[in-house]
Amino acid sequence: MFAEIDPRTAALKDRLTAFMAAHVYPNEKALLDESRQDGRWRHTSLLRELQAKAREQGLWNLFYNHGPEGQGLSNYQYTHLCEVLGRSLAAPEIFNCNAPDVGNMEILSIYGTDAQKERWLTPLLNGDIRSCFAMTEPAVASSDATNIETRIERDGDHYVVTGRKWWTTGAMAEACKVAIVMGKNDPDAPRHQQQSMILVPMDTPGVRVERPLSVYGFQHPPLGHAEVVFDGARVPAENMLLGEGRGFEIAQGRLGPGRIHHCMRFIGLAERAIEAMCARALSRTAFGSRLSDMGGVRQVIGQCRTELEAARLMTLKAAWAMDAHGNKAAKDEIAMAKIYVPTITGQIIDRAIQVHGGGGLSEDFFLAMAFAETRFLRIGDGPDEVHREALARVELKRAQSRTEETVQ
Ligand SMILES: Cc1cc2nc3c(=O)[nH]c(=O)nc-3n(C[C@H](O)[C@H](O)[C@H](O)COP(=O)(O)OP(=O)(O)OC[C@H]3O[C@@H](n4cnc5c(N)ncnc54)[C@H](O)[C@@H]3O)c2cc1C
């Protein structure tokens, strides 16, 4: 199942690794500092410069496998590359491989009309604009998407969108020009046919970005996470994606690959955390011993390595299953990785913070921000409990049919 990576992917990986060393790690602090100055929601000139370099070097849209603009890599191949770029929180945007744009580009590629693709997908693939995905709402438990209350109502040649969203990643960015909004077009339809998805340009009258939200104090500029109001926003009927009542169908298509990409990146982030933990342990002495000679620290290092290996194998297996059997058939592997990888990588990063002492909690190291990132994914893209519940349903169904077979 786990093939050696092919020569083309290996060569891309080497180039990506070299690019990270030459241009990403050395600029992480400058990118953070620049983003903190006025205009924090703007793509800074340094970020634009690095994006242009990545593009020049063919390290652009690595995730994309739909057409000539993409690299045509399988999920399994991309896993090896995504792990490398996942080592830095600054990197995905530099390589145009960032959430939520990746998921939105997937939606537009698979479900968009030619006109929708031309207007929104092309500039997204070029990195000229950014997008957001507005599903979650403050007023309802949004882990159950059937609760979503935003209304998308037909009015002649238009749809009118009314509702309040939050945690809309990317909506703070000046470059964010379009939202994919999920909402109810028919509250009387069967439960999973009530919701639709529609493209709403951010400059539509009635769209208001109200405030940024932060994760443990981190606001993640330049994309940010926003509370957004759609106050009777009127858009042409051709902005509907796929068709009325087909929002769930699209959501399933979008979330599978998106979930696994997060896992792939977290493997890289946790790998870097182990490296940082070991380097720190080797360089500090307390009570007459190097930290790296202390049994407690050594146990932690061994545990981290073991757990990261398990997390990596789960991610690779899910990617392989998606390639071999399709995203739908691989849903259990994706769910298991989505539960396990953020939890384990979060624990690894937390242990690395501990070995760093006070420094680990500061912004002098990448660890505090990395911890916040992994913690978010135990809730984002579906909380752990929802995925466990889905797995339990399959498991119990299997047990039920075993029981029935025995009775016969
Ligand atoms: C940093 C960040 C970025 C995000 N980006 C986006 C985005 O771009 N677009 C977007 O639309 N949303 C986004 N989200 C929102 C995210 O997807 C939701 O927060 C998530 O789906 C949970 O919904 P909720 O917050 O309404 O929690 P609720 O639905 O209120 O759930 C609360 C808790 O209830 C428990 N629970 C729920 N169901 C079950 C169950 N079946 N069994 C047991 N326990 C259960 C879980 O512990 C869960 O965490 C983001 C969130 C964060 C933190």
The ligand as an SDF file (V2000), in Angstrom:
LIG
                    3D

 53 58  0  0  0  0  0  0  0  0999 V2000
  -10.2520   28.8390   13.6800 C   0  0  0  0  0  0  0  0  0  0  0  0
  -11.5640   28.3660   13.1130 C   0  0  0  0  0  0  0  0  0  0  0  0
  -11.7760   28.4930   11.7510 C   0  0  0  0  0  0  0  0  0  0  0  0
  -13.0090   28.1200   11.2030 C   0  0  0  0  0  0  0  0  0  0  0  0
  -13.2580   28.3400    9.8680 N   0  0  0  0  0  0  0  0  0  0  0  0
  -14.5020   28.1760    9.3830 C   0  0  0  0  0  0  0  0  0  0  0  0
  -14.8440   28.5790    8.0490 C   0  0  0  0  0  0  0  0  0  0  0  0
  -13.9980   29.0620    7.2860 O   0  0  0  0  0  0  0  0  0  0  0  0
  -16.1360   28.4770    7.6490 N   0  0  0  0  0  0  0  0  0  0  0  0
  -17.1200   27.9720    8.4690 C   0  0  0  0  0  0  0  0  0  0  0  0
  -18.2660   27.9080    8.0480 O   0  0  0  0  0  0  0  0  0  0  0  0
  -16.8170   27.5560    9.7270 N   0  0  0  0  0  0  0  0  0  0  0  0
  -15.5510   27.6550   10.2100 C   0  0  0  0  0  0  0  0  0  0  0  0
  -15.2600   27.2830   11.5030 N   0  0  0  0  0  0  0  0  0  0  0  0
  -16.3300   26.8060   12.3570 C   0  0  0  0  0  0  0  0  0  0  0  0
  -16.2800   25.3410   12.6910 C   0  0  0  0  0  0  0  0  0  0  0  0
  -16.4440   24.5540   11.5560 O   0  0  0  0  0  0  0  0  0  0  0  0
  -17.3970   25.1150   13.7560 C   0  0  0  0  0  0  0  0  0  0  0  0
  -16.9820   25.7910   14.9410 O   0  0  0  0  0  0  0  0  0  0  0  0
  -17.6540   23.6460   14.0090 C   0  0  0  0  0  0  0  0  0  0  0  0
  -18.3060   23.0360   12.9190 O   0  0  0  0  0  0  0  0  0  0  0  0
  -18.5150   23.4370   15.2720 C   0  0  0  0  0  0  0  0  0  0  0  0
  -19.6980   24.1770   15.2150 O   0  0  0  0  0  0  0  0  0  0  0  0
  -20.0990   25.0860   16.4860 P   0  0  0  0  0  0  0  0  0  0  0  0
  -18.9510   25.9830   16.7950 O   0  0  0  0  0  0  0  0  0  0  0  0
  -21.3980   25.7130   16.1960 O   0  0  0  0  0  0  0  0  0  0  0  0
  -20.1900   24.0770   17.6950 O   0  0  0  0  0  0  0  0  0  0  0  0
  -21.5020   23.2880   18.1800 P   0  0  0  0  0  0  0  0  0  0  0  0
  -22.2100   22.7100   17.0160 O   0  0  0  0  0  0  0  0  0  0  0  0
  -22.2570   24.2020   19.0730 O   0  0  0  0  0  0  0  0  0  0  0  0
  -20.8740   22.1080   18.9940 O   0  0  0  0  0  0  0  0  0  0  0  0
  -20.2660   22.3210   20.2660 C   0  0  0  0  0  0  0  0  0  0  0  0
  -19.7080   21.0460   20.8010 C   0  0  0  0  0  0  0  0  0  0  0  0
  -20.7480   20.0950   20.9900 O   0  0  0  0  0  0  0  0  0  0  0  0
  -20.1900   18.8030   20.9550 C   0  0  0  0  0  0  0  0  0  0  0  0
  -20.9430   17.9690   20.0080 N   0  0  0  0  0  0  0  0  0  0  0  0
  -21.5000   18.3190   18.8350 C   0  0  0  0  0  0  0  0  0  0  0  0
  -22.0490   17.2650   18.2160 N   0  0  0  0  0  0  0  0  0  0  0  0
  -21.8410   16.1950   19.0120 C   0  0  0  0  0  0  0  0  0  0  0  0
  -22.1640   14.8100   18.9410 C   0  0  0  0  0  0  0  0  0  0  0  0
  -22.8150   14.2970   17.8740 N   0  0  0  0  0  0  0  0  0  0  0  0
  -21.7840   13.9960   19.9640 N   0  0  0  0  0  0  0  0  0  0  0  0
  -21.1280   14.4980   21.0250 C   0  0  0  0  0  0  0  0  0  0  0  0
  -20.7760   15.8040   21.1490 N   0  0  0  0  0  0  0  0  0  0  0  0
  -21.1360   16.6370   20.1660 C   0  0  0  0  0  0  0  0  0  0  0  0
  -18.7370   18.9460   20.5010 C   0  0  0  0  0  0  0  0  0  0  0  0
  -17.8710   18.8830   21.6120 O   0  0  0  0  0  0  0  0  0  0  0  0
  -18.7210   20.3290   19.8980 C   0  0  0  0  0  0  0  0  0  0  0  0
  -17.4400   20.9150   19.9040 O   0  0  0  0  0  0  0  0  0  0  0  0
  -14.0090   27.5790   12.0430 C   0  0  0  0  0  0  0  0  0  0  0  0
  -13.7680   27.4150   13.4160 C   0  0  0  0  0  0  0  0  0  0  0  0
  -12.5650   27.8050   13.9560 C   0  0  0  0  0  0  0  0  0  0  0  0
  -12.3500   27.6680   15.4320 C   0  0  0  0  0  0  0  0  0  0  0  0
  1  2  1  0
  2  3  1  0
  2 52  2  0
  3  4  2  0
  4  5  1  0
  4 50  1  0
  5  6  2  0
  6  7  1  0
  6 13  1  0
  7  8  2  0
  7  9  1  0
  9 10  1  0
 10 11  2  0
 10 12  1  0
 12 13  2  0
 13 14  1  0
 14 15  1  0
 14 50  1  0
 15 16  1  0
 16 17  1  0
 16 18  1  0
 18 19  1  0
 18 20  1  0
 20 21  1  0
 20 22  1  0
 22 23  1  0
 23 24  1  0
 24 25  2  0
 24 26  1  0
 24 27  1  0
 27 28  1  0
 28 29  2  0
 28 30  1  0
 28 31  1  0
 31 32  1  0
 32 33  1  0
 33 34  1  0
 33 48  1  0
 34 35  1  0
 35 36  1  0
 35 46  1  0
 36 37  1  0
 36 45  1  0
 37 38  2  0
 38 39  1  0
 39 40  1  0
 39 45  2  0
 40 41  1  0
 40 42  2  0
 42 43  1  0
 43 44  2  0
 44 45  1  0
 46 47  1  0
 46 48  1  0
 48 49  1  0
 50 51  2  0
 51 52  1  0
 52 53  1  0
M  END
$$$$
